[in-house]
Amino acid sequence: MAYRETVRIRERKAAQRDALLQAAEQLVRAGGFAALAIQSLAQRAGVSVGTVYRYFDNKEALAVEVFERVSAREVAAVAEAVAESSPLVPRIRQGVAVFAHRALRAPKLAWSLIAEPAEPGVDAARIEYRKAYAAVFEAVLAEGVASGELPEQDCALNAAALVGALAEALLGPLAADADEQHVIQHLQTFCLRAIGAGSPS
């Protein structure tokens, strides 16, 4: 008779996998992807190394899943910030503020997501999530052009440029005890000028 997993077993496996990913994220938050080792994860989660390998083939597969899990949450936060029906400028300001605020409040994690040398799979995932961030901003820019709040522009290109600029500009503040309000205000000003919206009021 073929073995069939019961609903309870599937739920238990899903819970175990989620617990491992949560523990792995904690390791990355504390020490970056360099701290994400299978042995370290097993110790933190209170399981055997063999248990970890039942859910993840290797460290790269684990790192990619952690990256995707965290990045999806970050993209969703920015998307929510710009999704309001208010005028475009406040929405852009809010999107930039959320992007920067979340990075500055978790600098080690943000550095890991943006720039830490990691496995090739993580680098590939970074490219895809840069595209996801850009798509969020592109949609808002397109609305602004359509409504006349922004001048005509290549919304896809400018959105990608904004995301690249935000990520690059935050690398310095992430490594220092930067003034969050100062950083956010200057990034907002830069982004609004770059898309032809002028300075934030």
Contact map, one row per residue, 1 for C-alpha under 8 A:
111000000000000000000000000000000000000000000000000000000000000000000000000000000000000000000000000000000000000000000000000000000000000000000000000000000000000000000000000000000000000000000000000000000
111100000000000000000000000000000000000000000000000000000000000000000000000000000000000000000000000000000000000000000000000000000000000000000000000000000000000000000000000000000000000000000000000000000
111110000000000000000000000000000000000000000000000000000000000000000000000000000000000000000000000000000000000000000000000000000000000000000000000000000000000000000000000000000000000000000000000000000
011111000000000000000000000000000000000000000000000000000000000000000000000000000000000000000000000000000000000000000000000000000000000000000000000000000000000000000000000000000000000000000000000000000
001111101100000000000000000000000000000000000000000000000000000000000000000000000000000000000000000000000000000000000000000000000000000000000000000000000000000000000000000000000000000000000000000000000
000111111100000000000000000000000000000000000000000000000000000000000000000000000000000000000000000000000000000000000000000000000000000000000000000000000000000000000000000000000000000000000000000000000
000011111110000000000000000000000000000000000000000000000000000000000000000000000000000000000000000000000000000000000000000000000000000000000000000000000000000000000000000000000000000000000000000000000
000001111111000000000000000000000000000000000000000000000000000000000000000000000000000000000000000000000000000000000000000000000000000000000000000000000000000000000000000000000000000000000000000000000
000011111111100000000000000000000000000000000000000000000000000000000000000000000000000000000000000000000000000000000000000000000000000000000000000000000000000000000000000000000000000000000000000000000
000011111111110000000000000000000000000000000000000000000000000000000000000000000000000000000000000000000000000000000000000000000000000000000000000000000000000000000000000000000000000000000000000000000
000000111111111000000000000000000000000000000000000000000000000000000000000000000000000000000000000000000000000000000000000000000000000000000000000000000000000000000000000000000000000000000000000000000
000000011111111100000000000000000000000000000000000000000000000000000000000000000000000000000000000000000000000000000000000000000000000000000000000000000000000000000000000000000000000000000000000000000
000000001111111110000000000000000000000000000000000000000000000000000000000000000000000000000000000000000000000000000000000000000000000000000000000000000000000000000000000000000000000000000000000000000
000000000111111111000000000000000000000000000000000000000000000000000000000000000000000000000000000000000000000000000000000000000000000000000000000000000000000000000000000000000000000000000000000000000
000000000011111111100000000000000000000000000000000000000000000000000000000000000000000000000000000000000000000000000000000000000000000000000000000000000000000000000000000000000000000000000000000000000
000000000001111111110000000000000000000000000000000000000000000000000000000000000000000000000000000000000000000000000000000000000000000000000000000000000000000000000000000000000000000000000000000000000
000000000000111111111000000000000000000000000000000000100000000000000000000000000000000000000000000000000000000000000000000000000000000000000000000000000000000000000000000000000000000000000000000000000
000000000000011111111100000000000000000000000000000000000000000000000000000000000000000000000000000000000000000000000000000000000000000000000000000000000000000000000000000000000000000000000000000000000
000000000000001111111110000000000000000000001000000000000000000000000000000000000000000000000000000000000000000000000000000000000000000000000000000000000000000000000000000000000000000000000000000000000
000000000000000111111111000000000000000010001000000100000000000000000000000000000000000000000000000000000000000000000000000000000000000000000000000000000000000000000000000000000000000000000000000000000
000000000000000011111111100000000000000000000000000000000000010011000000000000000000000000000000000000000000000000000000000000000000000000000000000000000000000000000000000000000000000000000000000000000
000000000000000001111111110000000000000000000000000000000000000000000000000000000000000000000000000000000000000000000000000000000000000000000000000000000000000000000000000000000000000000000000000000000
000000000000000000111111111000000000000010011000000000000000000000000000000000000000000000000000000000000000000000000000000000000000000000000000000000000000000000000000000000000000000000000000000000000
000000000000000000011111111100000001000010000000000000000000000001000000000000000000000000000000000000000000000000000000000000000000000000000000000000000000000000000000000000000000000000000000000000000
000000000000000000001111111110000000000000000000000000000000000001000100000000000000000000000000000000000000000000000000000000000000000000000000000000000000000000000000000000000000000000000000000000000
000000000000000000000111111111000000000000000000000000000000000000000000000000000000000000000000000000000000000000000000000000000000000000000000000000000000000000000000000000000000000000000000000000000
000000000000000000000011111111111011000010000000000000000000000000000000000000000000000000000000000000000000000000000000000000000000000000000000000000000000000000000000000000000000000000000000000000000
000000000000000000000001111111111111000000000000000000000000000000000000000000000000000000000000000000000001100100000000000000000000000000000000000000000000000000000000000000000000000000000000000000000
000000000000000000000000111111110000000000000000000000000000000000000000000000000000000000000000000000000101100000000000000000000000000000000000000000000000000000000000000000000000000000000000000000000
000000000000000000000000011111110010000000000000000000000000000000000000000000000000000000000000000000000001100000000000000000000000000000000000000000000000000000000000000000000000000000000000000000000
000000000000000000000000001111111111000000000000000000000000000000000000000000000000000000000000000000000001000000000000000000000000000000000000000000000000000000000000000000000000000000000000000000000
000000000000000000000000001111111111000000000000000000000000000000000000000000000000000000000000000000000001101100010000000000000000000000000000000000000000000000000000000000000000000000000000000000000
000000000000000000000000001100111111000000000000000000000000001000000000000000000000000000000000000000000000000100010100000000000000000000000000000000000000000000000000000000000000000000000000000000000
000000000000000000000000000100111111100000000000000000000000000000000000000000000000000000000000000000000000000000000100000000000000000000000000000000000000000000000000000000000000000000000000000000000
000000000000000000000000001101111111100100000000000000000000000000000000000000000000000000000000000000000000000000000000000000000000000000000000000000000000000000000000000000000000000000000000000000000
000000000000000000000001001100111111110110000000000000000010001000000000000000000000000000000000000000000000000000000000000000000000000000000000000000000000000000000000000000000000000000000000000000000
000000000000000000000000000000000111111110000000000000000010000000000000000000000000000000000000000000000000000000000000000000000000000000000000000000000000000000000000000000000000000000000000000000000
000000000000000000000000000000000001111111000000100100000110000000000000000000000000000000000000000000000000000000000000000000000000000000000000000000000000000000000000000000000000000000000000000000000
000000000000000000000000000000000000111111100000100000000000000000000000000000000000000000000000000000000000000000000000000000000000000000000000000000000000000000000000000000000000000000000000000000000
000000000000000000000000000000000011111111110000000000000000000000000000000000000000000000000000000000000000000000000000000000000000000000000000000000000000000000000000000000000000000000000000000000000
000000000000000000010011001000000001111111111000000100000000000000000000000000000000000000000000000000000000000000000000000000000000000000000000000000000000000000000000000000000000000000000000000000000
000000000000000000000000000000000000011111111111101100000000000000000000000000000000000000000000000000000000000000000000000000000000000000000000000000000000000000000000000000000000000000000000000000000
000000000000000000000000000000000000001111111111000000000000000000000000000000000000000000000000000000000000000000000000000000000000000000000000000000000000000000000000000000000000000000000000000000000
000000000000000000000010000000000000000111111110000000000000000000000000000000000000000000000000000000000000000000000000000000000000000000000000000000000000000000000000000000000000000000000000000000000
000000000000000000110010000000000000000011111110000000000000000000000000000000000000000000000000000000000000000000000000000000000000000000000000000000000000000000000000000000000000000000000000000000000
000000000000000000000000000000000000000001111111000000000000000000000000000000000000000000000000000000000000000000000000000000000000000000000000000000000000000000000000000000000000000000000000000000000
000000000000000000000000000000000000000001111111101100000000000000000000000000000000000000000000000000000000000000000000000000000000000000000000000000000000000000000000000000000000000000000000000000000
000000000000000000000000000000000000000001100111111100000000000000000000000000000000000000000000000000000000000000000000000000000000000000000000000000000000000000000000000000000000000000000000000000000
000000000000000000000000000000000000011001000011111110000000000000000000000000000000000000000000000000000000000000000000000000000000000000000000000000000000000000000000000000000000000000000000000000000
000000000000000000000000000000000000000000000001111111000000000000000000000000000000000000000000000000000000000000000000000000000000000000000000000000000000000000000000000000000000000000000000000000000
000000000000000000000000000000000000000001000011111111100000000000000000000000000000000000000000000000000000000000000000000000000000000000000000000000000000000000000000000000000000000000000000000000000
000000000000000000010000000000000000010011000011111111110000000000000000000000000000000000000000000000000000000000000000000000000000000000000000000000000000000000000000000000000000000000000000000000000
000000000000000000000000000000000000000000000000111111111100000000000000000000000000000000000000000000000000000000000000000000000000000000000000000000000000000000000000000000000000000000000000000000000
000000000000000000000000000000000000000000000000011111111000000000000000000000000000000000000000000000000000000000000000000000000000000000000000000000000000000000000000000000000000000000000000000000000
000000000000000010000000000000000000000000000000001111111000000000000000000000000000000000000000000000000000000000000000000000000000000000000000000000000000000000000000000000000000000000000000000000000
000000000000000000000000000000000000000000000000000111111110110000000000000000000000000000000000000000000000000000000000000000000000000000000000000000000000000000000000000000000000000000000000000000000
000000000000000000000000000000000000000000000000000011111110110000000000000000000000000000000000000000000000000000000000000000000000000000000000000000000000000000000000000000000000000000000000000000000
000000000000000000000000000000000000010000000000000010011111110000000000000000000000000000000000000000000000000000000000000000000000000000000000000000000000000000000000000000000000000000000000000000000
000000000000000000000000000000000001110000000000000000011111111000000000000000000000000000000000000000000000000000000000000000000000000000000000000000000000000000000000000000000000000000000000000000000
000000000000000000000000000000000000000000000000000000000111111100000000000000000000000000000000000000000000000000000011110000000000000000000000000000000000000000000000000000000000000000000000000000000
000000000000000000000000000000000000000000000000000000011111111110000000000000000000000000000000000000000000000000000000100000000000000000000000000000000000000000000000000000000000000000000000000000000
000000000000000000001000000000000000000000000000000000011111111111000000000000000000000000000000000000000000000000000000000000000000000000000000000000000000000000000000000000000000000000000000000000000
000000000000000000000000000000001001000000000000000000000011111111100000000000000000000000000000000000000000000000000010010000000000000000000000000000000000000000000000000000000000000000000000000000000
000000000000000000000000000000000000000000000000000000000001111111110000000000000000000000000000000000000000000000000000110010000000000000000000000000000000000000000000000000000000000000000000000000000
000000000000000000001000000000000000000000000000000000000000111111111000000000000000000000000000000000000000000000000000000000000000000000000000000000000000000000000000000000000000000000000000000000000
000000000000000000001001100000000000000000000000000000000000011111111100000000000000000000000000000000000000000000000000000000000000000000000000000000000000000000000000000000000000000000000000000000000
000000000000000000000000000000000000000000000000000000000000001111111110000000000000000000000000000000000000000010000000010010000000000000000000000000000000000000000000000000000000000000000000000000000
000000000000000000000000000000000000000000000000000000000000000111111111000000000000000000000000000000000000000000000000000010000000000000000000000000000000000000000000000000000000000000000000000000000
000000000000000000000000000000000000000000000000000000000000000011111111100000000000000000000000000000000000000000000000000000000000000000000000000000000000000000000000000000000000000000000000000000000
000000000000000000000000100000000000000000000000000000000000000001111111110000000000000000000000000000000000000000000000000000000000000000000000000000000000000000000000000000000000000000000000000000000
000000000000000000000000000000000000000000000000000000000000000000111111111000000000000000000000000000000000000010000000000000001000000000000000000000000000000000000000000000000000000000000000000000000
000000000000000000000000000000000000000000000000000000000000000000011111111100000000000000000000000000000000000000000000000000001000000000000000000000000000000000000000000000000000000000000000000000000
000000000000000000000000000000000000000000000000000000000000000000001111111110000000000000000000000000000000000000000000000000000000000000000000000000000000000000000000000000000000000000000000000000000
000000000000000000000000000000000000000000000000000000000000000000000111111111000000000000000000001001000000000000000000000000000000000000000000000000000000000000000000000000000000000000000000000000000
000000000000000000000000000000000000000000000000000000000000000000000011111111100000000000000000000000000000000000000000000000001001100000000000000000000000000000000000000000000000000000000000000000000
000000000000000000000000000000000000000000000000000000000000000000000001111111110000000000000000000000000000000000000000000000000000000000000000000000000000000000000000000000000000000000000000000000000
000000000000000000000000000000000000000000000000000000000000000000000000111111111000000000000000010000000000000000000000000000000000000000000000000000000000000000000000000000000000000000000000000000000
000000000000000000000000000000000000000000000000000000000000000000000000011111111100000000000011011000000000000000000000000000000000100100000000000000000000000000000000000000000000000000000000000000000
000000000000000000000000000000000000000000000000000000000000000000000000001111111110000000000010000000000000000000000000000000000000000100000000000000000000000000000000000000000000000000000000000000000
000000000000000000000000000000000000000000000000000000000000000000000000000111111111000000000000000000000000000000000000000000000000000000000000000000000000000000000000000000000000000000000000000000000
000000000000000000000000000000000000000000000000000000000000000000000000000011111111000000100110010000000000000000000000000000000000000000000000000000000000000000000000000000000000000000000000000000000
000000000000000000000000000000000000000000000000000000000000000000000000000001111111000000110110000000000000000000000000000000000000000000010000000000000000000000000000000000000000000000000000000000000
000000000000000000000000000000000000000000000000000000000000000000000000000000111111100000100000000000000000000000000000000000000000000000000000000000000000000000000000000000000000000000000000000000000
000000000000000000000000000000000000000000000000000000000000000000000000000000011111110000100000000000000000000000000000000000000000000000000000000000000000000000000000000000000000000000000000000000000
000000000000000000000000000000000000000000000000000000000000000000000000000000000011111000000000000000000000000000000000000000000000000000000000000000000000000000000000000000000000000000000000000000000
000000000000000000000000000000000000000000000000000000000000000000000000000000000001111101100000000000000000000000000000000000000000000000000000000000000000000000000000000000000000000000000000000000000
000000000000000000000000000000000000000000000000000000000000000000000000000000000000111111100000000000000000000000000000000000000000000000000000000000000000000000000000000000000000000000000000000000000
000000000000000000000000000000000000000000000000000000000000000000000000000000000000011111110000000000000000000000000000000000000000000000010011000010000000000000000000000000000000000000000000000000000
000000000000000000000000000000000000000000000000000000000000000000000000000000000000001111111000000000000000000000000000000000000000000000000000000000000000000000000000000000000000000000000001000010010
000000000000000000000000000000000000000000000000000000000000000000000000000000000000011111111100000000000000000000000000000000000000000000000000000000000000000000000000000000000000000000000000000000000
000000000000000000000000000000000000000000000000000000000000000000000000000000001111011111111110000000000000000000000000000000000000000000000000000000000000000000000000000000000000000000000000000000000
000000000000000000000000000000000000000000000000000000000000000000000000000000000100000111111111000000000000000000000000000000000000000010010000000000000000000000000000000000000000000000010001000000000
000000000000000000000000000000000000000000000000000000000000000000000000000000000000000011111111100000000000000000000000000000000000000000000000000000000000000000000000000000000000000000010001000000010
000000000000000000000000000000000000000000000000000000000000000000000000000000001100000001111111110000000000000000000000000000000000000000000000000000000000000000000000000000000000000000000000000000000
000000000000000000000000000000000000000000000000000000000000000000000000000001101100000000111111111000000000000000000000000000000000000000000000000000000000000000000000000000000000000000000000000000000
000000000000000000000000000000000000000000000000000000000000000000000000000001000000000000011111111100000000000000000000000000000000000000000000000000000000000000000100000000000000000100110000000000000
000000000000000000000000000000000000000000000000000000000000000000000000000000000000000000001111111110000000000000000000000000000000000000000000000000000000000000000000000000000000000100010000000000000
000000000000000000000000000000000000000000000000000000000000000000000000000011001000000000000111111111000000000000000000000000000000000000000000000000000000000000000000000000000000000000000000000000000
000000000000000000000000000000000000000000000000000000000000000000000000010001000000000000000011111111100000000000000000000000000000000000000000000000000000000000000000000000000000000000000000000000000
000000000000000000000000000000000000000000000000000000000000000000000000000000000000000000000001111111110000000000000000000000000000000000000000000000000000000000000100010000000000001100000000000000000
000000000000000000000000000000000000000000000000000000000000000000000000000000000000000000000000111111111000000000000000000000000000000000000000000000000000000000000000000000000001000100000000000000000
000000000000000000000000000000000000000000000000000000000000000000000000010000000000000000000000011111111100000000000000000000000000000000000000000000000000000000000000000000000000000000000000000000000
000000000000000000000000000000000000000000000000000000000000000000000000000000000000000000000000001111111110110000000000000000000000000000000000000000000000000000000000010001000000000000000000000000000
000000000000000000000000000000000000000000000000000000000000000000000000000000000000000000000000000111111110010000000000000000000000000000000000000000000000000000000000000011000001000000000000000000000
000000000000000000000000000000000000000000000000000000000000000000000000000000000000000000000000000011111110000000000000000000000000000000000000000000000000000000000000000000000000000000000000000000000
000000000000000000000000000010000000000000000000000000000000000000000000000000000000000000000000000001111111110000000000000000000000000000000000000000000000000000000000000000000000000000000000000000000
000000000000000000000000000000000000000000000000000000000000000000000000000000000000000000000000000000111111111000000000000000000000000000000000000000000000000000000000000001100000000000000000000000000
000000000000000000000000000111110000000000000000000000000000000000000000000000000000000000000000000000000111111100000000000000000000000000000000000000000000000000000000000001000000000000000000000000000
000000000000000000000000000111010000000000000000000000000000000000000000000000000000000000000000000000100111111110000000000000000000000000000000000000000000000000000000000000000000000000000000000000000
000000000000000000000000000000000000000000000000000000000000000000000000000000000000000000000000000000110111111111000000000000000000000000000000000000000000000000000000000001000000000000000000000000000
000000000000000000000000000000010000000000000000000000000000000000000000000000000000000000000000000000000011111111110000000000000000000000000000000000000000000000000000001001000000000000000000000000000
000000000000000000000000000100011000000000000000000000000000000000000000000000000000000000000000000000000001111111111000000000000000000000000000000000000000000000000000000000000000000000000000000000000
000000000000000000000000000000000000000000000000000000000000000000100010000000000000000000000000000000000000111111110000000001000000000000000000000000000000000000000000000000000000000000000000000000000
000000000000000000000000000000000000000000000000000000000000000000000000000000000000000000000000000000000000011111110000000001000000000000000000000000000000000000000010000000000000000000000000000000000
000000000000000000000000000000000000000000000000000000000000000000000000000000000000000000000000000000000000001111111000000000000000000000000000000000000000000000000000000000000000000000000000000000000
000000000000000000000000000000011000000000000000000000000000000000000000000000000000000000000000000000000000001111111100000000000000000000000000000000000000000000000000000000000000000000000000000000000
000000000000000000000000000000000000000000000000000000000000000000000000000000000000000000000000000000000000000100111110000000000000000000000000000000000000000000000000000000000000000000000000000000000
000000000000000000000000000000001100000000000000000000000000000000000000000000000000000000000000000000000000000000011111011000000000000000000000000000000000000000000000000000000000000000000000000000000
000000000000000000000000000000000000000000000000000000000001001000000000000000000000000000000000000000000000000000001111111000000000000000000000000000000000000000000000000000000000000000000000000000000
000000000000000000000000000000000000000000000000000000000001000000000000000000000000000000000000000000000000000000000111111100000000000000000000000000000000000000000000000000000000000000000000000000000
000000000000000000000000000000000000000000000000000000000001100100000000000000000000000000000000000000000000000000000011111110000000000000000000000000000000000000000000000000000000000000000000000000000
000000000000000000000000000000000000000000000000000000000001001100100000000000000000000000000000000000000000000000000111111111000000000000000000000000000000000000000000000000000000000000000000000000000
000000000000000000000000000000000000000000000000000000000000000000000000000000000000000000000000000000000000000000000111111111100000000000000000000000000000000000000000000000000000000000000000000000000
000000000000000000000000000000000000000000000000000000000000000000000000000000000000000000000000000000000000000000000001111111110000000000000000000000000000000000000000000000000000000000000000000000000
000000000000000000000000000000000000000000000000000000000000000100110000000000000000000000000000000000000000000000000000111111111000000000000000000000000000000000000000000000000000000000000000000000000
000000000000000000000000000000000000000000000000000000000000000000000000000000000000000000000000000000000000000011000000011111111100000000000000000000000000000000000000000000000000000000000000000000000
000000000000000000000000000000000000000000000000000000000000000000000000000000000000000000000000000000000000000000000000001111111110000000000000000000000000000000000000000000000000000000000000000000000
000000000000000000000000000000000000000000000000000000000000000000000000000000000000000000000000000000000000000000000000000111111111000000000000000000000000000000000000000000000000000000000000000000000
000000000000000000000000000000000000000000000000000000000000000000000011001000000000000000000000000000000000000000000000000011111111100000000000000000000000000000000000000000000000000000000000000000000
000000000000000000000000000000000000000000000000000000000000000000000000000000000000000000000000000000000000000000000000000001111111110000000000000000000000000100110000000000000000000000000000000000000
000000000000000000000000000000000000000000000000000000000000000000000000000000000000000000000000000000000000000000000000000000111111111000000000000000000000000100000000000000000000000000000000000000000
000000000000000000000000000000000000000000000000000000000000000000000000001000000000000000000000000000000000000000000000000000011111111100000000000000000000000000000000000000000000000000000000000000000
000000000000000000000000000000000000000000000000000000000000000000000000001001000000000000000000000000000000000000000000000000001111111110000000000000000000000000100000000000000000000000000000000000000
000000000000000000000000000000000000000000000000000000000000000000000000000000000000000000000000000000000000000000000000000000000111111111000000000000000001001101100000000000000000000000000000000000000
000000000000000000000000000000000000000000000000000000000000000000000000000000000000000000000000000000000000000000000000000000000011111111100000000000000001001000000000000000000000000000000000000000000
000000000000000000000000000000000000000000000000000000000000000000000000000001100000000000000000000000000000000000000000000000000001111111110000000000000000000000000000000000000000000000000000000000000
000000000000000000000000000000000000000000000000000000000000000000000000000000000000000000010000000000000000000000000000000000000000111111111000000000000000001000000000000000000000000000000000000000000
000000000000000000000000000000000000000000000000000000000000000000000000000000000000000000000000000000000000000000000000000000000000011111111100000000000011011100000000000000000000000000000000000000000
000000000000000000000000000000000000000000000000000000000000000000000000000000000000000000000000000000000000000000000000000000000000001111111110000000000010000000000000000000000000000000000000000000000
000000000000000000000000000000000000000000000000000000000000000000000000000000000100000100010000000000000000000000000000000000000000000111111111000000000000000000000000000000000000000000000000000000000
000000000000000000000000000000000000000000000000000000000000000000000000000000000000000000000000000000000000000000000000000000000000000011111111100001000010001000000000000000000000000000000000001000000
000000000000000000000000000000000000000000000000000000000000000000000000000000000000000000000000000000000000000000000000000000000000000001111111110000000010000000000000000000000000000000000000000000000
000000000000000000000000000000000000000000000000000000000000000000000000000000000000000100000000000000000000000000000000000000000000000000111111111000000000000000000000000000000000000000000000000000000
000000000000000000000000000000000000000000000000000000000000000000000000000000000000000100000000000000000000000000000000000000000000000000011111111111000000000000000000000000000000000000000000000000000
000000000000000000000000000000000000000000000000000000000000000000000000000000000000000000000000000000000000000000000000000000000000000000001111111111111000000000000000000000000000000000000000000000000
000000000000000000000000000000000000000000000000000000000000000000000000000000000000000000000000000000000000000000000000000000000000000000000111111111000000000000000000000000000000000000000000000000000
000000000000000000000000000000000000000000000000000000000000000000000000000000000000000000000000000000000000000000000000000000000000000000000011111111000000000000000000000000000000000000000000000000000
000000000000000000000000000000000000000000000000000000000000000000000000000000000000000000000000000000000000000000000000000000000000000000000001111111100000000000000000000000000000000000000000000000000
000000000000000000000000000000000000000000000000000000000000000000000000000000000000000100000000000000000000000000000000000000000000000000000001111111100000000000000000000000000000000000000000000010000
000000000000000000000000000000000000000000000000000000000000000000000000000000000000000000000000000000000000000000000000000000000000000000001001111111110000000000000000000000000000000000000000001110000
000000000000000000000000000000000000000000000000000000000000000000000000000000000000000000000000000000000000000000000000000000000000000000000000100111111000000000000000000000000000000000000000001100000
000000000000000000000000000000000000000000000000000000000000000000000000000000000000000000000000000000000000000000000000000000000000000000000000100001111100000000000000000000000000000000000000000000000
000000000000000000000000000000000000000000000000000000000000000000000000000000000000000000000000000000000000000000000000000000000000000000000000100000111110010000000000000000000000000000000000001000000
000000000000000000000000000000000000000000000000000000000000000000000000000000000000000000000000000000000000000000000000000000000000000000000000000000011111110000000000000000000000000000000000000000000
000000000000000000000000000000000000000000000000000000000000000000000000000000000000000000000000000000000000000000000000000000000000000001101100000000001111111000000000000000000000000000000000000000000
000000000000000000000000000000000000000000000000000000000000000000000000000000000000000000000000000000000000000000000000000000000000011001000000000000000111111100000000000000000000000000000000000000000
000000000000000000000000000000000000000000000000000000000000000000000000000000000000000000000000000000000000000000000000000000000000000000000000000000000111111110000000000000000000000000000000000000000
000000000000000000000000000000000000000000000000000000000000000000000000000000000000000000000000000000000000000000000000000000000000000001000000000000001111111111000000000000000000000000000000001000000
000000000000000000000000000000000000000000000000000000000000000000000000000000000000000000000000000000000000000000000000000000000000011011001000000000000011111111100000000000000000000000000000000000000
000000000000000000000000000000000000000000000000000000000000000000000000000000000000000000000000000000000000000000000000000000000110010001000000000000000001111111110000000000000000000000000000000000000
000000000000000000000000000000000000000000000000000000000000000000000000000000000000000000000000000000000000000000000000000000000000000000000000000000000000111111111000000000000000000000000000000000000
000000000000000000000000000000000000000000000000000000000000000000000000000000000000000000000000000000000000000000000000000000000000010000000000000000000000011111111100000000000000000000000010000000000
000000000000000000000000000000000000000000000000000000000000000000000000000000000000000000000000000000000000000000000000000000000100110000000000000000000000001111111110000000000000000000000000000000000
000000000000000000000000000000000000000000000000000000000000000000000000000000000000000000000000000000000000000000000000000000000100000000000000000000000000000111111111000000000000000000000000000000000
000000000000000000000000000000000000000000000000000000000000000000000000000000000000000000000000000000000000000000000000000000000000000000000000000000000000000011111111100000000000000000000000000000000
000000000000000000000000000000000000000000000000000000000000000000000000000000000000000000000001000100000000000000000000000000000000000000000000000000000000000001111111110000000000000000100000000000000
000000000000000000000000000000000000000000000000000000000000000000000000000000000000000000000000000000000000000001000000000000000000000000000000000000000000000000111111111000000000000000000000000000000
000000000000000000000000000000000000000000000000000000000000000000000000000000000000000000000000000000000000000000000000000000000000000000000000000000000000000000011111111000000000000000000000000000000
000000000000000000000000000000000000000000000000000000000000000000000000000000000000000000000000000000000000000000000000000000000000000000000000000000000000000000001111111110000000000000000000000000000
000000000000000000000000000000000000000000000000000000000000000000000000000000000000000000000000000100100000000000000000000000000000000000000000000000000000000000000111111111000000000000000000000000000
000000000000000000000000000000000000000000000000000000000000000000000000000000000000000000000000000000000000001000000000000000000000000000000000000000000000000000000011111111100000000000000000000000000
000000000000000000000000000000000000000000000000000000000000000000000000000000000000000000000000000000000000000000000000000000000000000000000000000000000000000000000000111111110000000000000000000000000
000000000000000000000000000000000000000000000000000000000000000000000000000000000000000000000000000000010000000000000000000000000000000000000000000000000000000000000000111111111100001000000000000000000
000000000000000000000000000000000000000000000000000000000000000000000000000000000000000000000000000000110011011000000000000000000000000000000000000000000000000000000000011111111100000000000000000000000
000000000000000000000000000000000000000000000000000000000000000000000000000000000000000000000000000000000010000000000000000000000000000000000000000000000000000000000000001111111000000000000000000000000
000000000000000000000000000000000000000000000000000000000000000000000000000000000000000000000000000000000000000000000000000000000000000000000000000000000000000000000000000111111100000000000000000000000
000000000000000000000000000000000000000000000000000000000000000000000000000000000000000000000000000000000000000000000000000000000000000000000000000000000000000000000000000011111110000000000000000000000
000000000000000000000000000000000000000000000000000000000000000000000000000000000000000000000000000000000000000000000000000000000000000000000000000000000000000000000000000011011111001000000000000000000
000000000000000000000000000000000000000000000000000000000000000000000000000000000000000000000000000000000000000000000000000000000000000000000000000000000000000000000000000000001111111000000000000000000
000000000000000000000000000000000000000000000000000000000000000000000000000000000000000000000000000010010000000000000000000000000000000000000000000000000000000000000000000000000111111100000000000000000
000000000000000000000000000000000000000000000000000000000000000000000000000000000000000000000000000000000000000000000000000000000000000000000000000000000000000000000000000000000011111110000000000000000
000000000000000000000000000000000000000000000000000000000000000000000000000000000000000000000000000000000000000000000000000000000000000000000000000000000000000000000000000000000011111111000000000000000
000000000000000000000000000000000000000000000000000000000000000000000000000000000000000000000000000100000000000000000000000000000000000000000000000000000000000000000000000010000111111111100000000000000
000000000000000000000000000000000000000000000000000000000000000000000000000000000000000000000001100110000000000000000000000000000000000000000000000000000000000000000000000000000001111111110000000000000
000000000000000000000000000000000000000000000000000000000000000000000000000000000000000000000000000000000000000000000000000000000000000000000000000000000000000000000000000000000000111111111000000000000
000000000000000000000000000000000000000000000000000000000000000000000000000000000000000000000000000000000000000000000000000000000000000000000000000000000000000000000000000000000000011111111100000000000
000000000000000000000000000000000000000000000000000000000000000000000000000000000000000000000001000000000000000000000000000000000000000000000000000000000000000000000100000000000000001111111110000000000
000000000000000000000000000000000000000000000000000000000000000000000000000000000000000000011001100000000000000000000000000000000000000000000000000000000000000000000000000000000000000111111111000000110
000000000000000000000000000000000000000000000000000000000000000000000000000000000000000000000000000000000000000000000000000000000000000000000000000000000000000000000000000000000000000011111111100001110
000000000000000000000000000000000000000000000000000000000000000000000000000000000000000000000000000000000000000000000000000000000000000000000000000000000000000000000000000000000000000001111111110000100
000000000000000000000000000000000000000000000000000000000000000000000000000000000000000000000000000000000000000000000000000000000000000000000000000000000000000001000000000000000000000000111111111000000
000000000000000000000000000000000000000000000000000000000000000000000000000000000000000010011000000000000000000000000000000000000000000000000000000000000000000000000000000000000000000000011111111111110
000000000000000000000000000000000000000000000000000000000000000000000000000000000000000000000000000000000000000000000000000000000000000000000000000000000000000000000000000000000000000000001111111111100
000000000000000000000000000000000000000000000000000000000000000000000000000000000000000000000000000000000000000000000000000000000000000000000000000000000000000000000000000000000000000000000111111110000
000000000000000000000000000000000000000000000000000000000000000000000000000000000000000000000000000000000000000000000000000000000000000000001000000001101000010000000000000000000000000000000011111111000
000000000000000000000000000000000000000000000000000000000000000000000000000000000000000000000000000000000000000000000000000000000000000000000000000001100000000000000000000000000000000000000001111111000
000000000000000000000000000000000000000000000000000000000000000000000000000000000000000010000000000000000000000000000000000000000000000000000000000011000000000000000000000000000000000000000001111111100
000000000000000000000000000000000000000000000000000000000000000000000000000000000000000000000000000000000000000000000000000000000000000000000000000000000000000000000000000000000000000000001001101111110
000000000000000000000000000000000000000000000000000000000000000000000000000000000000000000000000000000000000000000000000000000000000000000000000000000000000000000000000000000000000000000011101100011111
000000000000000000000000000000000000000000000000000000000000000000000000000000000000000010001000000000000000000000000000000000000000000000000000000000000000000000000000000000000000000000011001000001111
000000000000000000000000000000000000000000000000000000000000000000000000000000000000000000000000000000000000000000000000000000000000000000000000000000000000000000000000000000000000000000000000000000111
